[in-house]
């Protein structure tokens, strides 16, 4: 189950006519790291944030972001010419990746070519192809050459969409059993001490003044980041936490929406003139796939659908501040969730973190299908370096995010304080993998896409 989002007590306060939304400052995108120590950037401006050894997240300084980008521009070599063109389907061999990693471990001190780290420029995964005769499983999807964006994210040269990372694939494959047992999720929650301090402040507060937002932030203090299913010090975890909060930043108008079709929730609430009473909305990012398509022989699988959606539900806040699920949805919160889902593809380009989250979901679904359908056995394929949790090929290690300082925003609405810290990410990849339809002519796709042979790890 998704860790419960924090939703704080709603109360009527005489002479106060404001909606106050509690959130956190967290602005993380991706990294183009190439080694297990992240080239010295563990605590620096990776994607716009800094995380210290205690896991405290703060905004990175602009000069640190620029330093990171300059470093990456100097360290990421030119894209191999054959990989530069944009193509609808590029095929990446898992057997070939295993061989490339073996070569790196045995002969190159574990240093991989950038083309392998960036999975040949793949930007999504549309097909899983099983080749028993070649003892291989191949992932296929749109791809092109890559570049370093202004914030240090590695993206497609023409689309601007983030490329898939080998590091995230390793985590998805190695945590597939954890995903089956309990799912993969993240949430950001206030501490018990913060709840009590906020309650005391609200009890004593009788009028709004310019110091209220700052005093709320001080009362709440640090929020706790919780992660399940994946290592907290992985790039995978950082993307989930960031996407969670970036959604809340946009909803609470703490940062401008990057696309015209997505106003903040606060703007929608003001324009609707709707009240929330003690019903508090929460949102979370979840998988959004149509039933997978499968060939009759089970050797071809197609991922279908947008990949990510935003869901919402109201929580009920009792007189004692206790939180319970209502099973109902606030119409304005539902409208905001629908708007974000509708523009998600555009968001994936405008704010790379949402594209990266969709990449994670694709990778998790792929890992679940491979495990659920025993595709490694069907292919006669062993991938110890890719799949073993304690493989010699380690995933990149970062300072794990553990806490985020409180941020507060507000708009004028009625005579009520409404306080919210809601959201999360939930990746139920095994549920997606278990929903499929047999498509009779899908096997033709495999016959029309012959394997390129044992000596290559990618082809168009």
QUIURWO-V136231 format. One record per backbone hydrogen bond with DSSP energy under -1.0 kcal/mol. NH is the residue of the N-H (numbers start at 1). CO is the residue of the C=O. If there is no record, write none. Layout:
# QUIURWO-V136231
nh = <NH NH>
co = <CO CO>
This chain:
# QUIURWO-V136231
nh = <11 16 19 21 23 25 38 40 41 44 46 48 50 52 55 57 58 60 65 66 67 68 69 70 71 72 73 74 75 76 83 84 87 90 91 92 93 94 97 98 99 100 101 102 103 104 105 106 107 108 110 111 117 118 119 120 121 122 123 126 127 128 129 130 131 136 138 139 140 141 143 144 145 147 149 152 155 156 157 160 163 164 166 169 170 171 172 173 174 175 179 180 181 182 183 184 185 186 187 189 195 196 197 198 199 200 201 202 203 204 205 212 215 216 217 218 219 220 221 223 224 225 226 228 234 238 239 240 241 242 243 244 245 246 247 248 249 250 251 252 253 254 255 262 265 266 268 269 270 271 272 273 279 280 282 284 285 286 288 290 292 293 294 295 298 301 302 303 307 309 311 313 314 315 316 317 318 321 324 326 334 335 336 337 338 339 340 341 342 343 344 347 348 349 350 351 354 356 357 358 359 360 361 362 363 364 365 366 367 368 369 370 371 372 373 374 375 378 379 381 387 388 391 394 397 398 402 403 404 406 407 409 411 417 421 425 426 427 432 433 434 435 437 439 442 445 447 448 449 456 459>
co = <417 13 411 409 407 405 35 37 38 41 44 45 58 56 52 403 50 48 61 62 63 64 65 66 67 68 69 70 71 72 80 81 143 141 459 139 457 137 93 94 95 96 97 98 99 100 101 102 103 104 104 108 113 114 116 115 118 119 142 140 140 301 138 299 136 131 129 92 127 90 87 121 84 155 153 149 147 161 145 156 154 122 117 165 166 167 168 169 170 171 175 176 177 178 179 427 228 425 226 224 191 192 193 194 195 196 197 198 199 200 201 209 211 212 213 214 215 216 217 404 189 402 187 185 231 234 235 236 237 238 239 240 241 242 243 244 245 246 247 248 250 249 249 259 251 251 264 265 266 267 268 269 276 315 313 311 424 309 307 304 435 302 437 300 295 128 293 126 288 286 284 282 328 280 324 278 322 318 316 314 330 331 332 333 334 335 336 337 338 339 341 343 344 346 346 347 351 352 353 354 355 356 357 358 359 360 361 362 363 364 365 366 367 368 369 371 370 374 375 376 383 384 388 392 36 233 55 55 223 221 23 21 19 11 6 186 285 184 428 429 430 432 292 294 439 442 443 444 446 453 91>
